[in-house]
Amino acid sequence: MTANPLIVSLLLDDETQARFTAQRRAFFPAERLVVDAHLTLFHALPATLHDDVAEALREAADRPPLDVRVHDVYSLNRGVAYRLLCEDLDRLHAGWRRRWSEHLTRQDAQPLHAHVTVQNKVSSTTARHTLDELRAEFRPWVAHGTALELWRYDGGPWTHLERFDLRT
């Protein structure tokens, strides 16, 4: 097992995933675009936890898809993201934070603020224009979390390790 950290994400339904990925490809600086749109749950779990993380994700996947409300689009100052709301996901995340508490980075120890970033690391002016464009057409909708995914961070790109489909 490599020492590179693990990443946990929630895969959204095909339509929502395609929409966010298309926007990310359109708005993200090309030289920084190394992964498609994603809803990250944990950014840097120690690789030594691989088996425990996989077990936790397998257990959590034994449930129906999660209803995830795409609530609004907001500024990251030098980027833009969509805010997502899901109480069931918040509870899952809180349980995992307790389970892995002694291993979490400061970022991962925080309560989940679910979001999908479609633009980052651009000028504040560019981000403001993108935000205005996306807000003009935005209407909240309910997406569905369909799978939990486990990745390895490889210094930029991510390597997909496992996918845990939620019950349909």
Backbone hydrogen bonds, N-H to C=O, Kabsch-Sander energy under -0.5 kcal/mol:
donor,donor_aa,acceptor,acceptor_aa,energy
6,L,45,L,-3.5
7,I,151,W,-2.1
8,V,42,F,-2.0
9,S,149,E,-2.2
10,L,39,L,-2.3
11,L,9,S,-0.5
11,L,147,A,-3.3
13,D,144,H,-1.6
17,Q,13,D,-3.0
18,A,14,D,-2.6
19,R,15,E,-2.1
20,F,16,T,-2.7
21,T,17,Q,-2.5
22,A,18,A,-2.4
23,Q,19,R,-2.1
24,R,20,F,-2.7
25,R,21,T,-2.6
26,A,22,A,-1.7
27,F,23,Q,-2.6
28,F,24,R,-2.4
32,R,29,P,-2.1
33,L,29,P,-0.7
33,L,30,A,-1.0
34,V,32,R,-1.2
39,L,10,L,-0.7
40,T,38,H,-0.7
41,L,8,V,-3.5
42,F,8,V,-1.8
45,L,6,L,-2.7
49,L,46,P,-2.1
50,H,47,A,-1.9
53,V,49,L,-3.1
54,A,50,H,-2.8
55,E,51,D,-2.2
56,A,52,D,-2.5
57,L,53,V,-2.6
58,R,54,A,-2.4
59,E,55,E,-2.5
60,A,56,A,-2.3
61,A,57,L,-1.7
62,D,59,E,-1.3
63,R,61,A,-2.4
66,L,145,G,-1.8
68,V,66,L,-0.7
68,V,143,A,-2.6
69,R,67,D,-0.5
69,R,85,L,-2.9
70,V,68,V,-0.6
70,V,141,W,-3.3
71,H,69,R,-1.2
71,H,83,R,-2.1
72,D,83,R,-1.0
74,Y,81,A,-3.1
76,L,79,G,-3.0
78,R,76,L,-2.0
80,V,119,Q,-1.6
81,A,74,Y,-2.3
82,Y,116,V,-2.5
83,R,72,D,-2.9
84,L,114,A,-2.6
85,L,69,R,-2.5
90,D,86,C,-2.3
91,R,87,E,-2.3
92,L,88,D,-2.3
93,H,89,L,-2.7
94,A,90,D,-2.3
95,G,91,R,-2.2
96,W,92,L,-2.2
97,R,93,H,-2.6
98,R,94,A,-2.0
99,R,95,G,-2.4
100,W,96,W,-2.5
101,S,98,R,-1.0
103,H,100,W,-2.7
104,L,100,W,-0.5
104,L,101,S,-1.0
109,A,105,T,-1.7
110,Q,107,Q,-1.0
116,V,82,Y,-1.8
118,V,80,V,-2.2
119,Q,80,V,-1.7
122,V,78,R,-2.3
127,A,123,S,-2.5
128,R,124,S,-2.2
129,H,125,T,-2.0
130,T,126,T,-2.3
131,L,127,A,-2.9
132,D,128,R,-2.4
133,E,129,H,-2.3
134,L,130,T,-2.8
135,R,131,L,-2.8
136,A,132,D,-1.8
137,E,133,E,-0.8
138,F,134,L,-0.8
138,F,135,R,-0.6
141,W,70,V,-1.1
143,A,68,V,-3.5
143,A,141,W,-0.6
145,G,66,L,-2.8
146,T,11,L,-2.7
146,T,144,H,-0.6
147,A,11,L,-1.2
148,L,164,F,-2.4
149,E,9,S,-2.9
150,L,162,E,-2.9
151,W,7,I,-2.9
152,R,159,T,-2.2
153,Y,5,P,-2.9
154,D,152,R,-0.5
154,D,157,P,-2.4
156,G,157,P,-0.7
159,T,152,R,-2.8
160,H,158,W,-0.6
161,L,150,L,-2.8
162,E,150,L,-1.7
164,F,148,L,-3.3
165,D,163,R,-0.6
166,L,146,T,-2.9
167,R,61,A,-1.1
167,R,63,R,-1.8
